[in-house]
Amino acid sequence: MRILLIHPQNYLQRHATGIYGRGLRYAPLTMPTLKALVPPELGADVRIVDEMVEDLDETLSADVVGITAITGTANRAYEIADRYRAKGATVVLGGVHPTLRTDESLGHADAVVRGYAERSWPALLLDVAAGRLQKVYEDPEPFDPSLIIAPDRSSIHRRDYIGWGTVEMSRGCPNDCEFCISHRFHPNYICRRVEDVIEEVKALRSKTVFFLDPNLIGDREHAKEFFSELAKLNKWWVGCASLDVVDDPELLGLIAKSGCRGLLMGFESIREEALKSSSKSQNIGRRYSAVIDTLHDLGILVQACFVFGFDTDDTSVFEEAAEYIVNAKFDLPQISIYTPFPGTPVFDRLEAEGRITTRNWSLYNGQNVVFRPQNMSAAELACGTDLVRKRAYSWGALSKRLFVKPLWVKPLVFLSYVGFRFYQHRIAKVGGELAVAEHAPLCGPRGPAAPSCFGEASAGTNPEVP
């Protein structure tokens, strides 16, 4: 059996057209994990194509083609799927978008894997071999975290990723933010066995580990056990955590001792009414400056995610937020446009209100306005977000951050700034034509949420799990 596993990318990230360089990427684990799950008795020849760092050779043939998709890559996934079905291959779609839009995805595939793939994917392949393929595969049993295995890293393009040492310690997030897709794809927060993750980290020939988890502290007791063991390995690591990590001094001390060098955190908004409207309860009433100072005192950098376009936002939020972000001590701000991803409560609500303005999934990437805002026009939201982004990454803002402790890693912050300014210019070329074709608001050179030395992520989302 010949199996071709494809990780598609949309226009922003694809190797041939995208805007990201090696320094702004981390290695996804979906396809290396699926490769490791292929039943050995099939004797399969497995090939992986990662469109983030290589072009898809359309002459490649296979018996089974597996394609993963998040919403922003769904159109590209469908395009590839249709092409391979026309060639006679058995095409399987999986990932966040096919899980939450199964009927739509079945219009482009022979089968869809819903949810976690640890048991479903091997069962599907055995069914293909036996000639009894079903339309939908979904594990009916409660998920056992011990089923999560180390990926087959032989297929990762290490030279093309500064963050190639990626690891998954947990899945999901216990928080229930309205706009986040994580708790819809991951119904429960689950943690891998500490010893399994430690062994995987030990095997990495990388000093720095990039954790892909949406929230590393979803189970604090498990996190304390894990970081106690991780501290023994003398690694550096970066990952994602919610702001309430600073409420537990014991846990925070273990995180710092275990080698944490940076955390991506969802600050989301400087206005409390926006936090309340989106159920971001862990941020309400919290002094952001105190969070930053606490982490900086421990030598931990902060990549701060902010979102614009909440129903409580009006045009006055942009100047206010820009001024705050420029003067705050965030090491790397990440600026995004509020995006109602299919499968979230906010998408259902806005669709019922007739406020979804496009179903071109390629535009669902956090950088385009795909709905009608409540208190401003779509163009005002696009241009206002662009204003914040430009101010946040101005040379003047950078000068205020370079001399804030911890100083040892500021060269990495500077390089991330340079990278961001470059791809902010590039996106005008790469994405402008598509946005105009879809009548999406475009406000000069636009840039996506800033991937950095911390790895690329979007607040509350981890699309790279099987």
Residue pairs with C-beta under 8 A, 6 or more apart in sequence:
1 42
1 43
1 44
1 45
1 63
1 64
1 125
1 128
1 129
2 44
2 45
2 47
2 61
2 62
2 63
2 64
3 38
3 44
3 45
3 46
3 47
3 62
3 63
3 64
3 65
3 66
3 125
4 47
4 49
4 60
4 61
4 62
4 64
4 65
4 66
4 84
4 89
5 31
5 34
5 35
5 46
5 47
5 48
5 49
5 65
5 66
5 67
6 31
6 48
6 49
6 51
6 56
6 65
6 66
6 67
6 68
6 77
6 80
7 28
7 30
7 31
7 48
7 49
7 50
7 51
7 52
7 68
8 14
8 51
8 67
8 68
8 69
8 73
8 76
8 77
8 80
9 15
9 18
9 51
9 52
9 73
9 76
10 72
10 73
10 75
10 76
10 362
10 365
11 17
11 18
11 362
11 430
11 431
11 434
12 18
12 19
12 20
12 72
12 365
12 367
12 427
12 430
12 431
12 448
13 19
13 20
13 51
13 52
14 51
14 52
14 76
15 51
15 52
15 53
15 54
15 55
16 55
17 430
18 52
18 430
19 423
19 426
19 427
19 430
19 448
20 52
20 423
20 451
20 456
21 419
21 422
21 423
22 159
22 160
22 161
22 162
23 162
23 415
23 416
23 419
23 453
24 162
24 416
24 419
24 423
24 451
24 452
24 456
25 52
25 53
25 160
25 161
25 162
25 163
25 451
25 456
26 161
26 162
26 163
26 164
26 166
26 210
26 212
26 451
26 455
26 456
27 156
27 157
27 158
27 161
27 163
27 164
27 165
27 166
27 210
28 50
28 52
28 166
28 464
29 151
29 166
29 168
29 212
29 464
29 465
29 466
30 68
30 95
30 464
30 465
30 466
31 48
31 50
31 66
31 68
31 155
32 48
32 151
32 152
32 153
32 154
32 155
32 156
33 117
33 149
33 151
33 152
33 466
34 66
34 68
34 117
34 121
34 466
35 46
35 48
35 151
35 152
35 155
36 149
36 150
36 151
36 152
37 117
37 118
37 121
37 122
37 149
37 466
38 44
38 46
38 121
38 122
38 125
39 122
39 125
39 126
42 125
42 126
42 129
44 125
47 60
47 62
48 155
49 56
49 57
49 60
50 155
50 157
51 76
52 160
53 157
53 160
53 161
54 157
54 160
56 80
58 83
61 87
61 89
62 84
62 89
63 89
63 90
63 128
64 89
64 90
64 91
64 92
64 125
64 128
65 80
65 81
65 84
65 89
65 90
65 91
65 92
66 92
66 94
66 121
67 77
67 80
67 81
67 91
67 92
67 93
67 94
67 109
68 77
68 93
68 94
68 95
68 466
69 76
69 77
69 93
69 94
69 95
69 96
69 97
69 98
69 105
70 95
70 96
70 97
70 461
70 463
71 96
71 97
71 181
71 341
71 342
71 361
71 364
72 361
72 362
72 363
72 364
72 365
73 97
73 361
73 362
74 97
74 98
74 101
74 105
74 361
74 362
75 360
75 361
75 362
76 362
77 93
77 97
77 108
78 105
78 108
81 91
81 93
81 108
81 109
82 108
84 91
85 91
85 108
85 109
85 110
90 110
90 111
90 128
90 133
91 108
91 109
91 110
91 111
92 109
92 110
92 111
92 112
92 113
92 124
93 105
93 108
93 109
93 111
93 112
93 113
94 112
94 113
94 114
94 117
94 121
94 466
95 463
95 466
96 181
96 185
96 343
96 463
97 105
97 342
97 361
98 105
98 109
98 112
98 113
98 114
99 112
99 113
99 114
99 115
99 185
99 343
100 181
100 184
100 185
100 342
100 343
101 342
101 343
102 112
102 114
102 136
105 112
106 112
106 135
106 136
110 133
110 135
111 124
111 133
111 134
111 135
111 136
111 137
112 135
112 136
112 137
113 120
113 121
113 124
113 137
113 138
114 120
114 136
114 137
114 138
115 138
115 139
115 185
116 139
116 143
116 147
116 171
116 465
116 466
117 466
118 139
118 143
118 147
118 148
118 149
118 466
119 139
119 141
119 147
120 137
120 138
120 139
121 137
121 466
123 137
124 133
124 134
124 137
127 133
127 134
143 188
143 190
145 171
145 190
145 191
145 192
145 193
146 192
146 193
146 196
148 168
148 171
148 192
148 196
150 196
150 199
150 200
150 203
156 164
157 164
158 164
162 453
163 208
163 210
163 453
163 455
164 206
165 204
165 205
165 206
165 208
165 209
165 210
166 209
166 210
166 211
166 212
166 455
166 464
167 197
167 200
167 201
167 204
167 209
167 210
167 211
167 212
168 192
168 197
168 211
168 212
168 213
168 465
169 191
169 192
169 197
169 211
169 213
169 216
169 226
170 189
170 190
170 191
170 192
170 213
170 215
170 216
170 218
170 219
170 222
171 186
171 189
171 190
171 213
171 214
171 462
171 465
172 182
172 183
172 185
172 186
172 187
172 188
172 189
172 190
172 214
172 215
172 218
173 180
173 182
173 183
173 186
173 189
173 214
173 215
173 218
173 242
173 460
174 189
174 215
174 218
174 219
175 183
175 215
175 242
175 279
175 280
175 281
175 282
175 460
176 183
176 279
177 183
177 266
177 278
177 279
177 280
177 460
178 277
178 278
178 279
178 344
178 345
178 346
179 278
179 307
179 338
179 339
179 340
179 341
179 344
179 346
179 460
180 344
180 459
180 460
180 461
181 341
181 343
181 344
181 460
181 461
182 214
182 215
182 460
182 461
182 462
184 343
184 344
185 343
186 214
186 465
189 215
189 218
189 219
191 218
191 219
191 222
191 226
194 222
194 225
194 226
194 229
195 229
197 226
198 226
198 229
198 230
198 233
201 209
201 230
201 233
201 235
202 233
207 235
207 236
208 235
208 236
208 237
208 238
208 261
209 235
209 236
209 237
209 238
210 237
210 238
210 239
210 455
211 237
211 238
211 239
211 240
212 239
212 455
212 462
212 464
212 465
213 239
213 240
213 462
214 240
214 460
214 461
214 462
215 240
215 241
215 242
216 223
216 239
216 240
216 241
217 223
217 241
217 242
217 244
217 245
217 248
217 251
220 248
220 251
223 251
223 254
223 255
224 250
224 251
224 254
227 251
227 254
227 255
227 257
227 258
228 254
228 258
230 237
230 258
230 259
231 254
231 257
231 258
231 259
233 259
234 259
235 258
235 259
236 259
236 260
236 261
237 258
237 259
237 260
237 261
238 260
238 261
238 262
238 263
238 264
238 453
238 454
238 455
239 260
239 263
239 264
240 263
240 264
240 265
240 457
240 462
241 255
241 263
241 264
241 265
242 265
242 266
242 282
243 265
243 266
243 267
243 282
243 283
243 286
243 291
244 282
245 251
245 252
245 255
245 263
246 252
246 290
246 291
246 294
246 295
252 294
252 298
253 298
255 298
255 300
256 298
256 299
256 300
260 298
260 300
261 299
261 300
261 301
261 409
262 300
262 301
262 302
262 303
262 331
262 409
262 453
262 454
263 295
263 300
263 301
263 302
263 303
263 454
264 303
264 305
264 334
264 454
264 455
264 457
264 459
265 291
265 302
265 303
265 304
265 305
266 280
266 283
266 305
266 459
266 460
267 283
267 288
267 304
267 305
267 306
268 274
268 275
268 278
268 280
268 283
268 305
268 306
268 307
268 459
269 275
269 280
269 306
269 307
269 308
269 310
269 313
269 317
269 321
270 288
270 306
270 317
270 320
270 321
270 324
271 310
271 312
271 313
271 317
272 284
272 285
273 312
274 280
274 310
274 312
274 313
275 281
275 283
275 284
276 284
277 310
277 311
277 312
278 310
278 346
288 304
288 328
289 328
289 329
291 302
292 302
292 304
292 328
292 329
292 330
293 329
295 301
295 302
296 302
296 329
296 404
296 405
296 406
297 405
299 406
299 408
300 406
301 331
301 332
301 406
301 409
301 413
301 454
302 329
302 330
302 331
302 332
303 330
303 331
303 332
303 333
303 334
303 450
303 452
303 454
304 325
304 328
304 330
304 332
304 333
304 334
305 334
305 336
305 449
305 458
305 459
306 321
306 325
306 333
306 334
306 335
306 336
306 388
307 336
307 337
307 338
307 459
308 317
308 318
308 321
308 335
308 336
308 337
308 338
308 381
308 384
308 385
308 388
309 337
309 338
309 369
309 371
309 373
309 381
309 385
310 338
311 373
311 374
311 375
312 374
312 375
313 373
313 374
313 375
313 376
313 381
314 375
314 376
315 375
315 376
315 380
315 384
317 384
318 384
318 385
318 387
318 388
319 387
321 388
322 387
322 388
322 391
322 392
323 391
325 333
325 388
325 391
325 392
325 397
326 391
326 392
326 394
326 396
326 397
326 400
327 400
329 401
329 404
330 401
331 401
331 404
331 413
332 413
332 416
332 417
332 450
332 452
332 454
333 392
333 393
333 450
334 449
334 450
334 452
334 459
335 385
335 388
335 389
335 392
335 449
335 450
336 366
336 367
336 385
336 448
336 449
336 458
336 459
337 366
337 367
337 368
337 369
337 381
337 382
337 385
338 371
338 381
339 364
339 365
339 366
339 368
339 370
340 346
340 347
340 349
340 350
340 351
340 356
340 370
340 371
341 347
341 364
341 461
342 361
342 364
347 356
350 356
350 371
355 371
355 372
356 370
356 371
357 369
357 370
357 371
357 372
357 378
358 370
358 438
358 439
358 440
360 370
360 438
362 434
363 370
363 434
363 435
363 438
363 440
364 370
365 448
366 448
366 449
366 458
367 427
367 431
367 446
367 447
367 448
367 449
368 382
368 431
368 435
368 440
368 441
369 378
369 379
369 381
369 382
369 440
369 441
370 440
371 378
372 378
373 380
373 381
376 384
377 441
378 440
378 441
379 441
379 443
381 441
382 440
382 441
382 442
382 443
382 446
383 441
383 443
383 444
386 443
386 444
386 446
389 424
389 446
389 447
390 424
391 397
393 417
393 420
393 421
393 424
393 447
393 450
398 413
398 414
398 417
401 410
401 413
402 410
402 413
402 414
403 410
412 453
413 453
415 453
416 450
416 452
416 453
419 452
420 447
420 450
420 452
423 447
423 448
424 445
424 446
424 447
425 445
427 445
427 446
427 447
427 448
428 444
428 445
428 446
431 446
432 442
432 446
434 440
435 441
435 442
436 442
449 458
451 457
